[in-house]
Amino acid sequence: AVPKVQWLVEDPRDQSGFMQMQHPAAVDGFFEPLVSLGELCEQGQPIGQITDACGTLLASVPAGERGLMLFQRAVPGVKAGESTGGILPLAYAQELDHLGLS
């Protein structure tokens, strides 16, 4: 059985409540997620990519921090500056060890 784990969800950092501002698209195009919801992401890991209509890669979207993929853009069409997804930062990495995720 997986042990019960409590995550620290409160994020006191400036602007942290504006989740729609996380991981903005660098360019206009079509967003393709590269990770699943709930998946552990490492800082700098590509969580998605933006392509043009022909599938040519325009930009990669790296994870801004280590955490769990909390939400992703549902509509592929994206404008520069729009959110592509959000990560729930993990305050205590040792909690992942209990789940075998680290």
C-alpha positions in Angstrom: 0.0 0.0 0.0 1.1 3.5 -0.8 1.6 5.5 2.4 -0.5 8.6 2.9 1.5 11.6 1.9 0.7 15.2 2.6 2.0 17.8 0.1 2.6 21.5 1.0 0.4 23.3 -1.4 0.5 26.8 0.0 3.0 28.8 -2.0 3.8 32.2 -0.3 6.0 33.4 -3.2 5.1 36.7 -5.0 2.5 36.1 -7.8 2.3 32.4 -7.0 -1.5 32.5 -6.9 -1.7 33.4 -10.6 -1.3 29.9 -12.0 -2.4 31.0 -15.5 0.9 32.9 -15.7 3.0 29.7 -15.3 5.0 28.4 -18.3 4.0 31.0 -20.9 4.3 30.2 -24.6 7.4 31.9 -26.2 5.8 32.0 -29.6 2.4 31.6 -31.4 1.8 28.0 -32.5 0.4 24.7 -31.4 1.2 23.3 -28.0 2.0 19.6 -27.6 2.4 18.3 -24.0 5.3 16.0 -23.4 4.4 14.9 -19.8 1.2 13.6 -18.3 -0.9 15.2 -15.6 0.4 14.2 -12.1 3.8 13.3 -13.5 6.9 14.4 -11.6 8.9 17.0 -13.6 12.4 18.1 -13.0 13.5 21.7 -13.4 14.5 22.3 -17.0 12.8 19.2 -18.3 10.7 19.8 -21.4 7.1 19.6 -20.4 5.8 20.5 -23.9 6.7 22.0 -27.2 5.2 24.5 -29.6 5.1 23.7 -33.3 3.9 25.4 -36.4 1.0 24.0 -38.5 3.4 21.7 -40.3 4.8 20.3 -37.1 8.1 22.1 -37.2 9.4 22.7 -33.7 9.3 26.4 -32.8 10.0 26.3 -29.1 10.4 24.0 -26.1 8.6 24.6 -22.8 10.9 23.7 -19.9 9.7 23.1 -16.4 10.4 26.1 -14.3 10.8 24.0 -11.1 10.6 20.5 -9.7 7.1 19.4 -9.0 4.0 17.6 -10.2 2.3 18.6 -13.5 -0.9 20.1 -12.2 -2.6 21.3 -15.3 -2.0 21.6 -19.0 -3.4 23.6 -21.9 -6.4 21.8 -23.4 -6.6 23.7 -26.6 -3.5 23.2 -28.9 -3.6 26.7 -30.5 -1.6 29.1 -28.3 -0.5 32.7 -28.6 2.8 34.0 -27.2 2.4 34.8 -23.5 -0.5 32.4 -22.9 -0.1 29.6 -20.3 0.8 26.1 -21.4 0.5 24.5 -18.0 1.3 24.7 -14.4 3.5 22.7 -11.9 2.7 22.2 -8.3 6.1 22.7 -6.6 7.2 20.1 -4.1 8.6 21.6 -1.0 9.9 18.3 0.5 11.7 16.0 -2.0 12.0 13.3 0.6 8.3 12.7 0.4 8.9 11.4 -3.1 11.2 8.8 -1.8 8.3 7.2 0.1 6.4 6.9 -3.2 9.4 5.7 -5.2 9.0 8.7 -7.5 12.4 10.4 -7.0 
